[in-house]
Amino acid sequence: MRWFRGFAAALTIAAVFTVGQGYTNAAFASDMTTVEDRGTGWMVRVRGIGILPDADADVSVNGVATPLNNLDIDDTVVPELDITYFLTRNIALELVLAVSKHDVDGAGALAGTPVGDFYIIPPHLMLQYHFEMGNGFKPYVGVGVNYNIILSEGNAAGFNGLDIDNGWGFSLQAGIDVALRDNWYFNLDVKKTWMNVDATTNLGANTIAADIDVDPWIVGVGVGYRF
């Protein structure tokens, strides 16, 4: 549901800027090695992420636009690995890796019609700025690109030949790392990605084409290790 996707993203953004403000246990912080202390170096994180597409599509049948038809792509939750390298104390590059499966369903006049499914690898490369806030609290913002690699497509009953093109996307990011102990960190992260893909499928003798804005929110929580 779209209201849930927006609510989840807004909730995560709020958490990003409130968790650190409540992190004031100085006695616990005194035995930590923080990101601020380490300067350059590597961080590896493992997150659970919710991928929440906000899909909208221009659909045509046999080359004729059908404005009443639309497509929807379902939400999913998957594990994610990201590798970050700090170029300086504040500037970092992050590579985000995950694999997810999504169902494609009809919307608008096609509501209730399963169309097919697909697997996707959407690696993100983000350029980040990490703020110095103290007390083991380091929020960050990022901007970057992703390339969407479609691994395989499956067809729902009645459809055949589903084909979805690979494509580029653009992302914005906000997150926070909160130091725990022994170089471990708690992480919250949210991204908004704008991505467009072209898809075709066949229903009987009809060829259906769609120009799909997928535009997912990607909301994650996990842990990281700095070395």
Backbone as a chain_set.jsonl record, in Angstrom:
{"seq": "MRWFRGFAAALTIAAVFTVGQGYTNAAFASDMTTVEDRGTGWMVRVRGIGILPDADADVSVNGVATPLNNLDIDDTVVPELDITYFLTRNIALELVLAVSKHDVDGAGALAGTPVGDFYIIPPHLMLQYHFEMGNGFKPYVGVGVNYNIILSEGNAAGFNGLDIDNGWGFSLQAGIDVALRDNWYFNLDVKKTWMNVDATTNLGANTIAADIDVDPWIVGVGVGYRF", "coords": {"N": [[0.857, -1.198, 0.0], [0.539, 2.222, -0.834], [0.409, 4.304, 1.018], [1.51, 3.105, 3.237], [4.127, 2.66, 2.406], [5.167, 5.259, 2.152], [4.799, 6.069, 4.808], [6.518, 4.279, 6.166], [8.993, 5.035, 5.14], [9.122, 7.724, 5.995], [9.062, 7.324, 8.751], [11.495, 6.018, 9.164], [13.333, 7.991, 8.373], [12.802, 9.883, 10.353], [13.687, 8.416, 12.537], [16.399, 8.269, 11.973], [17.324, 10.828, 12.66], [16.7, 11.049, 15.325], [17.52, 8.923, 16.923], [20.263, 9.203, 17.506], [20.281, 11.581, 18.998], [19.227, 10.81, 21.38], [21.228, 9.317, 22.379], [23.188, 9.274, 24.84], [24.738, 8.108, 26.777], [27.442, 8.416, 28.469], [29.278, 6.899, 29.924], [29.207, 4.36, 28.756], [29.998, 5.076, 26.196], [32.626, 5.753, 26.576], [34.367, 3.552, 26.324], [34.464, 2.95, 23.648], [35.547, 2.592, 20.235], [35.219, 4.916, 17.886], [33.784, 5.824, 14.675], [34.654, 8.385, 14.088], [37.123, 8.436, 15.363], [38.654, 6.789, 13.777], [39.106, 7.784, 11.186], [40.139, 7.413, 7.865], [39.371, 4.296, 6.132], [37.749, 1.023, 6.172], [34.317, -0.081, 6.197], [31.99, -2.615, 6.777], [28.676, -3.532, 6.307], [25.729, -5.333, 7.27], [22.425, -5.531, 6.387], [18.856, -5.762, 6.9], [16.503, -5.139, 4.467], [13.662, -3.308, 3.35], [12.156, -3.212, 0.285], [10.324, -0.992, -1.442], [8.464, -0.447, -3.943], [7.19, 2.325, -5.819], [5.381, 2.193, -8.085], [4.53, 3.164, -11.445], [3.043, 3.097, -14.661], [3.179, 3.526, -18.208], [1.147, 2.071, -20.468], [0.805, 0.159, -23.422], [-1.058, -1.499, -25.994], [-0.439, -3.545, -28.622], [0.891, -1.409, -29.76], [-0.797, 0.749, -29.326], [-1.675, 3.284, -27.133], [-2.99, 2.757, -23.863], [-4.537, 4.325, -21.631], [-6.036, 3.686, -19.33], [-5.009, 1.386, -18.326], [-2.595, -0.026, -16.09], [0.379, -0.895, -14.2], [1.616, -2.682, -11.346], [4.169, -3.179, -8.899], [5.249, -5.445, -6.476], [6.003, -5.131, -2.904], [8.972, -6.133, -1.078], [11.097, -7.936, 1.254], [14.477, -8.292, 1.943], [17.846, -9.6, 2.557], [20.823, -7.528, 2.721], [24.053, -6.526, 1.624], [26.583, -4.196, 2.263], [29.478, -2.326, 1.368], [31.728, -0.034, 2.533], [34.032, 2.564, 1.92], [36.059, 4.871, 3.522], [37.156, 7.768, 2.279], [38.075, 10.127, 3.357], [37.852, 11.515, 6.681], [35.205, 12.321, 6.627], [34.11, 11.854, 4.096], [32.875, 9.313, 2.01], [32.699, 6.307, 0.012], [30.137, 4.094, -0.934], [29.204, 0.804, -1.682], [26.41, -0.987, -2.523], [24.795, -4.071, -2.25], [22.393, -6.443, -3.293], [19.848, -8.949, -3.826], [16.668, -9.322, -5.197], [13.242, -10.468, -5.465], [10.331, -9.793, -7.34], [6.806, -9.471, -7.829], [4.789, -8.759, -10.67], [1.855, -7.077, -11.221], [-1.362, -6.338, -12.637], [-2.833, -3.048, -12.687], [-5.177, -0.313, -12.246], [-7.368, -0.5, -14.949], [-6.558, -3.074, -15.309], [-6.497, -4.244, -12.849], [-6.019, -6.775, -10.41], [-5.014, -8.694, -12.094], [-2.562, -10.991, -12.47], [0.673, -10.646, -13.881], [3.374, -11.432, -14.106], [6.699, -12.241, -12.866], [9.945, -11.235, -11.558], [13.509, -11.425, -11.026], [15.971, -9.304, -9.588], [19.106, -7.625, -9.543], [20.154, -4.8, -8.061], [22.685, -3.014, -7.889], [23.992, -0.321, -5.955], [25.99, 2.587, -6.103], [27.196, 4.863, -3.938], [28.012, 8.197, -3.083], [28.99, 9.62, -0.13], [28.472, 11.908, 2.629], [29.581, 12.174, 5.878], [28.567, 13.308, 8.99], [30.04, 15.025, 11.78], [29.146, 14.438, 14.931], [29.682, 13.579, 17.492], [29.756, 11.566, 20.579], [29.596, 8.983, 19.53], [27.786, 9.096, 17.456], [26.865, 9.335, 14.195], [25.431, 10.738, 11.64], [24.592, 10.571, 8.111], [24.503, 11.625, 4.658], [23.756, 10.867, 1.225], [24.427, 10.54, -2.305], [23.887, 9.009, -5.437], [24.259, 6.425, -8.001], [22.514, 3.697, -9.569], [22.531, 0.474, -11.154], [20.301, -1.537, -12.772], [20.008, -4.892, -12.903], [18.39, -7.331, -14.528], [17.678, -10.58, -13.728], [16.063, -12.867, -14.337], [12.884, -13.607, -15.8], [9.512, -14.451, -15.103], [6.398, -15.86, -16.201], [2.959, -15.164, -15.67], [-0.147, -17.071, -15.624], [-1.518, -17.348, -18.848], [-0.002, -15.315, -19.945], [2.995, -14.734, -21.877], [6.5, -14.646, -22.721], [7.546, -12.511, -21.186], [9.627, -9.749, -20.887], [12.059, -7.729, -19.49], [13.932, -4.836, -19.521], [17.348, -4.085, -18.619], [18.593, -1.232, -16.716], [19.557, 2.187, -15.827], [19.567, 4.026, -12.7], [18.885, 6.654, -10.271], [19.824, 7.815, -7.06], [19.019, 9.066, -3.771], [20.043, 9.424, -0.351], [19.776, 8.903, 3.2], [21.053, 8.396, 6.461], [22.202, 6.768, 9.519], [24.938, 5.937, 11.586], [25.501, 4.374, 14.638], [27.701, 4.073, 17.214], [28.57, 1.073, 18.888], [30.262, -1.105, 20.484], [33.7, -2.216, 20.433], [34.289, -1.658, 17.732], [31.887, -2.136, 16.41], [28.756, -1.199, 14.935], [25.483, 0.189, 15.014], [23.001, 0.548, 12.512], [20.822, 2.639, 10.634], [19.051, 3.218, 7.644], [17.884, 4.909, 4.743], [16.817, 5.037, 1.406], [15.871, 6.748, -1.565], [15.078, 5.838, -4.724], [15.128, 6.587, -8.12], [14.072, 4.979, -10.888], [13.722, 3.658, -14.168], [12.222, 1.294, -16.283], [11.821, -0.628, -19.279], [9.322, -2.841, -20.442], [8.003, -5.79, -21.969], [5.361, -8.019, -22.895], [3.362, -10.851, -23.873], [-0.031, -11.5, -24.543], [-1.998, -13.827, -25.558], [-2.641, -13.122, -28.918], [-1.867, -10.54, -28.658], [0.471, -7.923, -28.115], [1.864, -6.513, -25.328], [3.203, -3.572, -24.114], [5.2, -1.711, -21.79], [6.218, 1.225, -20.182], [7.852, 1.665, -17.372], [7.945, 3.395, -14.363], [9.637, 2.638, -11.613], [10.712, 3.458, -9.07], [11.492, 2.983, -6.17], [11.258, 3.193, -2.53], [13.822, 2.381, -0.269], [14.315, 0.877, 2.639], [16.263, 0.33, 5.447], [17.737, -1.631, 8.14], [20.399, -2.495, 10.297], [23.641, -3.908, 11.132], [27.071, -2.868, 11.427], [30.614, -3.262, 10.846], [33.686, -1.784, 11.591], [36.892, -1.379, 10.189]], "CA": [[0.0, 0.0, 0.0], [1.421, 3.364, -0.995], [0.489, 5.11, 2.244], [2.423, 2.42, 4.143], [5.485, 2.877, 1.934], [5.559, 6.603, 2.553], [4.887, 6.115, 6.271], [7.734, 3.575, 6.577], [10.15, 5.865, 4.809], [9.139, 8.884, 6.883], [9.412, 6.857, 10.093], [12.923, 5.748, 9.203], [14.033, 9.274, 8.332], [12.687, 10.463, 11.688], [14.555, 7.663, 13.44], [17.776, 8.643, 11.679], [17.699, 12.08, 13.32], [16.342, 11.064, 16.74], [18.225, 7.904, 17.7], [21.53, 9.742, 17.997], [20.07, 12.624, 19.989], [18.985, 10.16, 22.653], [22.372, 8.478, 22.687], [23.97, 10.149, 25.718], [25.342, 7.322, 27.853], [28.865, 8.71, 28.349], [30.082, 5.831, 30.485], [29.308, 3.325, 27.734], [30.722, 5.624, 25.047], [34.031, 5.958, 26.895], [35.216, 2.429, 25.945], [34.22, 2.655, 22.248], [36.338, 3.184, 19.168], [34.192, 5.432, 17.006], [34.15, 6.147, 13.305], [35.408, 9.641, 14.125], [38.49, 8.167, 15.787], [39.377, 5.961, 12.829], [39.433, 8.477, 9.947], [39.945, 6.595, 6.679], [39.281, 2.864, 6.384], [36.63, 0.264, 5.621], [33.208, -0.543, 7.018], [31.093, -3.581, 6.134], [27.39, -3.616, 6.995], [24.683, -6.264, 6.847], [21.112, -4.964, 6.714], [17.606, -6.236, 6.328], [15.917, -3.982, 3.784], [12.366, -3.365, 2.695], [12.134, -2.544, -1.017], [8.921, -0.572, -1.519], [8.282, 0.288, -5.192], [6.08, 3.257, -6.018], [5.383, 2.004, -9.529], [3.532, 3.744, -12.342], [3.437, 2.638, -15.983], [2.458, 3.84, -19.443], [0.923, 0.763, -21.081], [0.209, 0.136, -24.755], [-1.395, -2.812, -26.53], [-0.221, -3.532, -30.073], [1.338, -0.084, -30.151], [-1.813, 1.766, -29.043], [-1.689, 3.631, -25.719], [-4.2, 2.398, -23.115], [-4.331, 5.094, -20.382], [-6.722, 3.111, -18.171], [-4.233, 0.246, -17.839], [-1.392, 0.309, -15.327], [1.044, -2.04, -13.605], [2.12, -2.492, -9.992], [5.249, -4.085, -8.503], [5.014, -5.647, -5.047], [7.069, -4.905, -1.926], [9.662, -7.331, -0.614], [12.121, -7.758, 2.289], [15.615, -9.161, 1.627], [19.122, -9.177, 3.168], [21.653, -6.66, 1.9], [25.443, -6.326, 2.027], [27.216, -3.003, 1.696], [30.893, -2.127, 1.657], [32.004, 1.401, 2.526], [35.42, 2.991, 2.114], [36.164, 6.275, 3.902], [38.242, 8.47, 1.602], [38.524, 11.031, 4.41], [37.052, 11.321, 7.885], [33.807, 12.65, 6.379], [33.646, 11.494, 2.754], [32.984, 7.87, 1.809], [32.019, 5.631, -1.09], [29.431, 2.902, -0.466], [28.668, -0.11, -2.682], [25.287, -1.703, -1.91], [24.511, -5.267, -3.039], [21.247, -7.233, -2.856], [19.06, -9.613, -4.87], [15.27, -9.382, -4.76], [12.235, -10.965, -6.401], [9.117, -8.986, -7.306], [5.682, -9.81, -8.684], [4.193, -7.693, -11.467], [0.415, -7.248, -11.302], [-2.095, -5.272, -13.282], [-3.477, -2.004, -11.886], [-6.141, 0.412, -13.06], [-8.313, -1.408, -15.588], [-5.998, -4.428, -15.225], [-6.394, -4.615, -11.434], [-6.327, -8.166, -10.098], [-4.466, -9.576, -13.131], [-1.12, -11.258, -12.362], [1.356, -10.569, -15.168], [4.59, -12.231, -14.046], [7.622, -11.889, -11.792], [11.329, -11.107, -12.002], [14.588, -11.232, -10.06], [16.767, -8.134, -9.945], [20.251, -7.147, -8.76], [20.259, -3.356, -8.306], [23.79, -2.437, -7.114], [24.068, 1.132, -5.816], [27.256, 3.203, -5.722], [26.807, 6.114, -3.308], [28.995, 9.125, -2.519], [28.382, 10.029, 1.132], [29.11, 12.823, 3.575], [29.291, 11.779, 7.26], [28.656, 14.472, 9.871], [30.697, 14.836, 13.07], [28.206, 14.844, 15.981], [30.172, 13.166, 18.803], [29.042, 10.539, 21.336], [29.397, 7.795, 18.709], [26.611, 9.326, 16.616], [27.336, 9.886, 12.931], [24.489, 10.693, 10.514], [25.195, 10.807, 6.804], [23.642, 11.754, 3.483], [24.457, 10.364, 0.065], [23.855, 10.646, -3.639], [24.571, 8.016, -6.245], [23.61, 5.793, -9.142], [22.395, 2.246, -9.534], [22.274, -0.192, -12.435], [19.352, -2.605, -12.478], [20.297, -6.079, -13.691], [17.284, -8.286, -14.456], [18.244, -11.921, -13.856], [15.14, -13.774, -15.019], [11.479, -13.216, -15.762], [8.546, -15.539, -15.154], [5.104, -15.452, -16.75], [1.725, -15.623, -15.043], [-1.007, -17.837, -16.522], [-2.074, -16.593, -19.962], [1.02, -14.432, -20.503], [4.249, -15.374, -22.253], [7.514, -13.781, -23.297], [7.846, -11.309, -20.402], [11.011, -9.283, -21.035], [12.277, -6.449, -18.818], [15.277, -4.355, -19.835], [18.207, -3.476, -17.607], [18.596, 0.219, -16.827], [20.201, 3.008, -14.807], [18.738, 4.795, -11.795], [19.51, 7.724, -9.487], [19.396, 7.633, -5.67], [19.38, 9.906, -2.639], [20.174, 8.571, 0.832], [20.036, 9.456, 4.532], [21.219, 7.297, 7.399], [22.947, 7.029, 10.737], [25.688, 4.896, 12.279], [25.62, 4.606, 16.074], [28.75, 3.188, 17.719], [28.232, 0.17, 19.985], [31.561, -1.334, 21.119], [34.623, -3.072, 19.685], [34.205, -1.32, 16.305], [30.576, -2.49, 15.868], [27.851, -0.055, 14.815], [24.08, 0.018, 14.63], [22.759, 1.382, 11.339], [19.533, 2.859, 9.992], [19.329, 3.786, 6.328], [16.761, 4.999, 3.812], [17.141, 5.559, 0.082], [14.842, 6.912, -2.576], [15.698, 5.582, -6.021], [14.31, 6.814, -9.31], [14.522, 4.079, -11.935], [12.742, 3.413, -15.217], [12.511, 0.112, -17.097], [10.873, -0.977, -20.333], [8.922, -4.237, -20.365], [7.035, -6.279, -22.944], [4.84, -9.363, -22.692], [2.329, -11.226, -24.838], [-1.267, -12.101, -24.05], [-2.589, -14.311, -26.792], [-2.049, -12.498, -30.103], [-1.607, -9.132, -28.348], [1.738, -7.543, -27.498], [1.687, -5.454, -24.327], [4.452, -2.892, -23.78], [5.049, -0.799, -20.656], [7.318, 2.082, -19.731], [7.529, 1.594, -15.95], [8.7, 4.096, -13.32], [9.578, 1.765, -10.433], [10.882, 4.485, -8.039], [11.283, 2.429, -4.832], [11.905, 3.505, -1.265], [14.577, 1.245, 0.266], [14.427, 1.169, 4.065], [17.082, -0.74, 6.005], [18.271, -1.603, 9.489], [21.381, -3.565, 10.403], [24.843, -3.687, 11.92], [28.283, -2.723, 10.647], [31.892, -3.43, 11.517], [34.673, -0.852, 11.05], [38.28, -1.844, 10.338]], "C": [[0.888, 1.242, 0.0], [1.505, 4.216, 0.267], [1.453, 4.474, 3.227], [3.863, 2.656, 3.727], [5.987, 4.25, 2.361], [5.718, 6.719, 4.052], [6.163, 5.456, 6.758], [8.971, 4.403, 6.298], [10.251, 7.067, 5.742], [9.545, 8.488, 8.299], [10.907, 6.608, 10.208], [13.735, 7.027, 9.192], [13.979, 9.941, 9.706], [13.611, 9.752, 12.671], [16.009, 8.021, 13.244], [18.215, 9.852, 12.491], [17.29, 12.154, 14.791], [17.109, 10.047, 17.571], [19.493, 8.48, 18.317], [21.355, 10.78, 19.079], [19.782, 12.036, 21.365], [20.148, 9.318, 23.134], [23.356, 9.281, 23.53], [24.624, 9.405, 26.874], [26.857, 7.443, 27.776], [29.731, 7.576, 28.889], [30.272, 4.719, 29.475], [30.141, 3.81, 26.569], [32.217, 5.689, 25.315], [34.916, 4.808, 26.458], [35.014, 2.04, 24.482], [35.3, 3.25, 21.369], [35.36, 3.627, 18.095], [34.71, 5.628, 15.601], [35.005, 7.402, 13.274], [36.87, 9.413, 14.491], [39.314, 7.488, 14.699], [39.787, 6.69, 11.553], [39.142, 7.615, 8.739], [39.881, 5.12, 7.055], [37.995, 2.282, 5.83], [35.552, 0.036, 6.669], [32.364, -1.504, 6.182], [29.826, -3.665, 6.957], [26.55, -4.745, 6.409], [23.361, -5.688, 7.314], [20.009, -5.901, 6.257], [16.93, -5.021, 5.715], [14.511, -4.303, 3.281], [12.453, -2.567, 1.407], [10.674, -2.277, -1.352], [8.699, 0.235, -2.801], [7.056, 1.194, -5.167], [5.832, 3.328, -7.527], [4.232, 2.726, -10.227], [3.985, 3.431, -13.765], [2.556, 3.246, -17.066], [2.367, 2.554, -20.24], [0.314, 0.943, -22.469], [-0.056, -1.302, -25.169], [-1.319, -2.728, -28.043], [0.108, -2.129, -30.574], [0.364, 1.031, -29.892], [-1.855, 2.021, -27.544], [-3.036, 3.294, -25.092], [-4.113, 3.064, -21.74], [-4.999, 4.494, -19.16], [-5.969, 1.928, -17.575], [-2.991, 0.722, -17.1], [-0.802, -0.984, -14.786], [1.537, -1.677, -12.211], [3.191, -3.538, -9.728], [5.22, -4.209, -6.987], [6.252, -5.339, -4.213], [7.743, -6.227, -1.576], [10.684, -6.948, 0.447], [13.221, -8.768, 2.022], [16.83, -8.732, 2.441], [19.931, -8.348, 2.183], [23.054, -6.609, 2.496], [25.927, -5.014, 1.445], [28.63, -2.846, 2.234], [31.196, -0.65, 1.481], [33.494, 1.643, 2.714], [35.444, 4.483, 2.39], [37.399, 6.881, 3.233], [38.899, 9.476, 2.538], [37.671, 10.727, 5.632], [35.559, 11.502, 7.615], [33.244, 12.143, 5.055], [33.9, 10.013, 2.508], [32.275, 7.457, 0.526], [31.399, 4.35, -0.558], [28.92, 2.115, -1.668], [27.632, -0.999, -2.001], [24.885, -2.85, -2.826], [23.339, -6.035, -2.437], [20.637, -7.919, -4.075], [17.63, -9.701, -4.365], [14.377, -9.921, -5.868], [10.962, -10.151, -6.225], [8.07, -9.56, -8.247], [5.2, -8.578, -9.418], [2.716, -8.004, -11.63], [-0.221, -6.08, -12.034], [-2.672, -4.296, -12.273], [-4.367, -1.203, -12.821], [-7.15, -0.552, -13.64], [-7.844, -2.855, -15.558], [-5.926, -4.95, -13.791], [-6.82, -6.057, -11.219], [-5.778, -9.158, -11.1], [-2.978, -9.795, -12.899], [-0.491, -11.281, -13.753], [2.611, -11.449, -15.179], [5.442, -11.843, -12.863], [9.035, -11.792, -12.366], [12.259, -11.023, -10.799], [15.456, -10.077, -10.547], [17.942, -7.981, -8.987], [20.38, -5.657, -9.057], [21.418, -2.721, -7.536], [23.766, -0.918, -7.142], [25.506, 1.531, -5.485], [26.947, 4.613, -5.244], [28.043, 6.9, -2.861], [28.355, 9.776, -1.302], [29.187, 11.114, 1.832], [28.63, 12.458, 4.975], [29.563, 12.972, 8.18], [29.306, 14.098, 11.197], [29.782, 15.359, 14.177], [28.683, 14.459, 17.377], [29.311, 12.087, 19.432], [28.736, 9.301, 20.496], [28.258, 7.896, 17.724], [27.063, 9.999, 15.328], [26.28, 9.718, 11.833], [25.208, 10.985, 9.206], [24.109, 11.003, 5.754], [24.453, 11.29, 2.291], [23.692, 10.6, -1.214], [24.591, 9.648, -4.511], [23.733, 7.479, -7.378], [23.447, 4.309, -8.864], [22.143, 1.724, -10.938], [21.462, -1.436, -12.152], [19.56, -3.765, -13.444], [19.163, -7.077, -13.484], [17.835, -9.678, -14.723], [17.34, -12.859, -14.639], [13.722, -13.262, -14.844], [10.61, -14.471, -15.839], [7.193, -15.015, -15.584], [3.956, -16.007, -15.925], [0.869, -16.34, -16.091], [-1.617, -16.931, -17.591], [-1.086, -15.672, -20.638], [2.237, -15.26, -20.924], [5.207, -14.332, -22.808], [7.797, -12.517, -22.513], [9.329, -10.974, -20.509], [11.127, -7.888, -20.436], [13.722, -6.044, -19.042], [16.03, -3.945, -18.572], [18.162, -1.955, -17.758], [19.266, 0.894, -15.645], [19.165, 3.701, -13.936], [19.573, 5.807, -11.025], [18.955, 7.653, -8.075], [19.855, 8.766, -4.764], [19.263, 9.062, -1.375], [20.318, 9.41, 2.091], [20.152, 8.29, 5.501], [21.979, 7.731, 8.632], [23.688, 5.767, 11.157], [25.822, 5.3, 13.743], [26.608, 3.587, 16.642], [28.227, 2.351, 18.888], [29.5, -0.075, 20.812], [32.387, -2.248, 20.217], [34.448, -2.907, 18.182], [32.907, -1.773, 15.63], [29.659, -1.275, 15.912], [26.447, -0.53, 14.475], [23.783, 0.991, 13.499], [21.284, 1.433, 10.965], [19.785, 3.59, 8.679], [18.04, 3.833, 5.506], [17.253, 5.619, 2.511], [15.847, 5.756, -0.709], [15.531, 6.793, -3.925], [14.687, 5.835, -7.134], [14.864, 5.945, -10.426], [13.377, 3.799, -12.895], [13.175, 2.188, -16.01], [11.426, -0.038, -18.158], [10.589, -2.464, -20.263], [7.947, -4.561, -21.489], [6.583, -7.672, -22.535], [3.751, -9.61, -23.736], [1.159, -11.875, -24.127], [-2.059, -12.543, -25.279], [-1.87, -13.716, -27.992], [-1.658, -11.043, -29.866], [-0.245, -8.951, -27.688], [1.502, -6.343, -26.595], [3.056, -4.884, -23.989], [4.197, -1.9, -22.661], [6.346, -0.057, -20.398], [7.061, 2.323, -18.246], [8.489, 2.449, -15.128], [8.552, 3.279, -12.039], [9.718, 2.59, -9.152], [10.707, 3.973, -6.603], [11.879, 3.268, -3.708], [12.618, 2.231, -0.814], [14.931, 1.581, 1.71], [15.164, 0.016, 4.735], [17.482, -0.524, 7.449], [19.268, -2.746, 9.626], [22.547, -3.178, 11.299], [26.031, -3.569, 10.974], [29.519, -2.918, 11.507], [32.93, -2.571, 10.823], [36.084, -1.414, 11.259], [39.185, -1.059, 9.417]], "O": [[1.869, 1.31, 0.74], [2.556, 4.789, 0.559], [2.141, 5.176, 3.969], [4.734, 2.834, 4.579], [7.1, 4.383, 2.87], [6.64, 7.375, 4.536], [6.831, 5.979, 7.65], [9.887, 4.467, 7.118], [11.335, 7.393, 6.225], [10.278, 9.216, 8.969], [11.521, 6.941, 11.222], [14.721, 7.142, 9.92], [14.974, 10.494, 10.174], [14.235, 10.383, 13.524], [16.778, 8.076, 14.205], [19.351, 9.902, 12.962], [17.497, 13.178, 15.442], [17.333, 10.254, 18.763], [19.768, 8.275, 19.499], [22.178, 10.868, 19.99], [20.05, 12.666, 22.388], [20.064, 8.676, 24.181], [24.266, 9.905, 22.985], [25.024, 10.029, 27.857], [27.499, 6.651, 27.085], [30.812, 7.323, 28.358], [31.373, 4.184, 29.342], [30.916, 3.039, 26.003], [33.007, 5.681, 24.371], [36.107, 5.019, 26.232], [35.352, 0.921, 24.098], [35.897, 4.275, 21.7], [34.73, 2.785, 17.455], [35.916, 5.602, 15.358], [35.974, 7.477, 12.519], [37.754, 10.11, 13.993], [40.54, 7.596, 14.694], [40.73, 6.26, 10.889], [38.022, 7.129, 8.585], [40.283, 4.733, 8.153], [37.248, 2.951, 5.114], [35.831, -0.032, 7.866], [32.063, -1.231, 5.02], [29.884, -3.848, 8.173], [26.644, -5.068, 5.224], [23.19, -5.389, 8.496], [20.194, -6.719, 5.356], [16.797, -3.987, 6.369], [14.222, -5.419, 2.849], [12.783, -1.381, 1.428], [9.884, -3.205, -1.526], [8.74, 1.465, -2.766], [6.029, 0.866, -4.572], [6.038, 4.363, -8.161], [3.135, 2.876, -9.688], [5.18, 3.49, -14.057], [1.358, 3.453, -16.874], [3.389, 2.001, -20.648], [-0.576, 1.77, -22.667], [0.647, -2.216, -24.74], [-2.034, -1.949, -28.673], [-0.325, -1.713, -31.648], [0.667, 2.181, -30.213], [-2.048, 1.089, -26.763], [-4.086, 3.511, -25.696], [-3.663, 2.436, -20.782], [-4.568, 4.768, -18.04], [-6.253, 1.51, -16.452], [-2.408, 1.749, -17.445], [-1.413, -2.047, -14.901], [1.837, -0.517, -11.927], [3.135, -4.645, -10.263], [5.172, -3.2, -6.283], [7.375, -5.29, -4.715], [7.165, -7.3, -1.754], [11.093, -5.791, 0.539], [12.951, -9.962, 1.889], [16.853, -7.619, 2.965], [19.75, -8.449, 0.97], [23.224, -6.643, 3.714], [25.71, -4.74, 0.265], [28.931, -3.181, 3.38], [30.954, -0.079, 0.418], [34.138, 1.013, 3.553], [34.92, 5.274, 1.606], [38.534, 6.549, 3.577], [40.117, 9.657, 2.52], [36.864, 9.797, 5.621], [34.733, 10.901, 8.302], [32.029, 12.017, 4.908], [34.996, 9.512, 2.761], [31.387, 8.148, 0.026], [32.042, 3.602, 0.179], [28.285, 2.674, -2.562], [27.937, -1.68, -1.022], [24.66, -2.652, -4.02], [23.287, -6.255, -1.227], [20.881, -7.517, -5.212], [17.399, -10.11, -3.227], [14.711, -9.842, -7.05], [10.558, -9.852, -5.101], [8.393, -10.068, -9.321], [5.197, -7.478, -8.864], [2.356, -9.074, -12.121], [0.316, -4.972, -12.049], [-2.967, -4.669, -11.137], [-4.325, -1.384, -14.038], [-7.735, -1.346, -12.905], [-8.644, -3.768, -15.761], [-5.341, -6.007, -13.555], [-7.829, -6.512, -11.757], [-6.043, -10.354, -10.982], [-2.192, -8.871, -13.109], [-1.049, -11.858, -14.686], [2.874, -12.137, -16.166], [4.96, -11.182, -11.943], [9.293, -12.206, -13.496], [11.861, -10.612, -9.709], [15.652, -9.892, -11.748], [17.804, -8.179, -7.78], [20.685, -5.282, -10.189], [21.169, -1.953, -6.607], [23.552, -0.301, -8.186], [26.16, 0.878, -4.673], [26.498, 5.458, -6.018], [28.996, 6.33, -2.329], [27.306, 10.41, -1.414], [30.401, 11.229, 1.66], [27.428, 12.433, 5.238], [30.643, 13.563, 8.152], [29.138, 12.978, 11.68], [29.647, 16.57, 14.352], [28.143, 14.963, 18.362], [28.263, 11.728, 18.895], [27.725, 8.637, 20.723], [27.804, 6.877, 17.203], [27.588, 11.112, 15.362], [26.233, 8.682, 11.17], [26.291, 11.569, 9.193], [22.959, 10.603, 5.937], [25.683, 11.309, 2.323], [22.482, 10.827, -1.212], [25.796, 9.456, -4.348], [22.656, 7.99, -7.682], [24.151, 3.737, -8.031], [21.614, 2.43, -11.797], [21.884, -2.297, -11.38], [19.32, -3.641, -14.645], [18.993, -7.608, -12.387], [18.388, -9.942, -15.79], [17.813, -13.576, -15.52], [13.403, -12.576, -13.872], [10.934, -15.425, -16.547], [6.875, -13.848, -15.354], [3.971, -17.171, -15.527], [1.123, -16.232, -17.291], [-2.165, -15.874, -17.278], [-1.295, -15.279, -21.785], [2.477, -16.345, -20.396], [4.795, -13.281, -23.299], [8.246, -11.53, -23.095], [10.184, -11.822, -20.25], [10.393, -6.976, -20.818], [14.637, -6.826, -18.781], [15.43, -3.514, -17.587], [17.744, -1.443, -18.797], [19.514, 0.277, -14.609], [18.035, 3.937, -14.363], [20.801, 5.818, -11.112], [17.754, 7.455, -7.892], [20.923, 9.348, -4.955], [18.487, 8.108, -1.324], [20.905, 10.491, 2.063], [19.428, 7.303, 5.376], [22.352, 8.895, 8.779], [23.142, 4.665, 11.095], [26.206, 6.428, 14.051], [26.378, 2.38, 16.56], [27.53, 2.86, 19.765], [29.777, 0.676, 21.747], [31.855, -2.955, 19.361], [34.455, -3.89, 17.44], [32.832, -1.793, 14.402], [29.763, -0.432, 16.804], [26.253, -1.509, 13.754], [24.253, 2.129, 13.516], [20.587, 0.418, 10.976], [20.635, 4.479, 8.61], [17.217, 2.92, 5.564], [18.006, 6.593, 2.514], [14.871, 5.025, -0.537], [16.452, 7.549, -4.234], [13.552, 5.361, -7.091], [15.996, 6.145, -10.865], [12.217, 3.713, -12.493], [14.345, 2.052, -16.368], [10.28, 0.366, -17.966], [11.5, -3.265, -20.049], [7.162, -3.71, -21.908], [7.333, -8.416, -21.903], [3.285, -8.68, -24.394], [1.336, -12.695, -23.226], [-2.703, -11.734, -25.947], [-0.644, -13.787, -28.087], [-1.169, -10.38, -30.781], [0.142, -9.726, -26.813], [1.011, -5.301, -27.029], [3.967, -5.625, -23.621], [3.119, -1.313, -22.578], [7.428, -0.643, -20.398], [6.166, 3.089, -17.887], [9.703, 2.256, -15.187], [7.473, 3.233, -11.448], [8.912, 2.431, -8.235], [9.849, 4.483, -5.882], [12.876, 3.964, -3.9], [12.083, 1.132, -0.959], [15.75, 2.463, 1.968], [14.755, -1.139, 4.616], [17.56, 0.608, 7.927], [19.021, -3.846, 9.132], [22.458, -2.256, 12.109], [26.008, -4.098, 9.863], [29.48, -2.763, 12.728], [33.051, -2.616, 9.599], [36.431, -1.864, 12.351], [40.393, -1.296, 9.389]]}, "num_chains": 1, "name": "protein.A"}
